[in-house]
């Protein structure tokens, strides 16, 4: 069975190198042929050539992008490339910094036999960030649930069937939000517990601002639901505060309108033509192994 591990990277070659070493060290059954596809998002730091024996990895390729396009679009481009250019049975997208723990790949592969042909997602049950971030993350999930009706407990780390990948590369939302798109196209996913790891090197890149953008990007996939629920909230809120209207009581309305505006702006990023032509942004393909 051919497994493609898809890793987006921007400059963090040290972490990716360590991740590849740890994937190679996994005791994976011989029935699985492991290959790695790295999407280099126009890094400004060159990767150092390394002479390492990676006997348990069949091949490694690096797709070098001409123009930096961001994490979600790198994954989308990688999915499209693998679907159109490679032979595979499953794709495992994962971050290259250690926060998606490589040892959980084995659990994905073990559960393939139990998943009844469904795609598998890593359901996050524990995070390693500080308390403030974990609180913000729970608020993100709560707000997403409130305005979309979707309780999304997974990120990029997953094990996708060929059927799911085909749906994703034909869904314009994939160009903007991986988890939002996957939630939209697949109603029945097989979940396995996943513990968020710590970065190999340096601080996490998931700042409060990035978390906010991530949350709004997911909600932009379900913008019709967001618009309906926001309208109902505004009507009910106005009815409740009409006798107490003031600048202070109008703050929730201002924040909600800003949220709707931001979601509408992010929705414009769902450009199916750009997605369809994304492989043209590949400047070079380096075969490392």
Buried (B, 14 or more C-beta within 10 A) or exposed (E): EBBBBBBBBBBBBBBBBBBBBBBBEBEBEEEBBBBBBBBBBBBEEEBEEEEEEBEBBBBBBBBBBEEBBBBBBBBBBBBBBBBEBBEBEBBBBBBBBBBBBBEBBBBBBBBBEEBEEBBBBBBBEEBBBEEEBBEBBEEBBEBBEEBBEBEBBBBBBBBBBBEBBBBBBBBBBBBBBBBBBBBBBBEEBBBBEBEBBEBBEEEBEBEEEEBBBBBBBBBBBBBEBBBEBBEEBBEEBEEEBEEEEEEEBBEEBEEBEEBBEBBBEBBEBBBEEBBBEBEEBBEEEEEBE
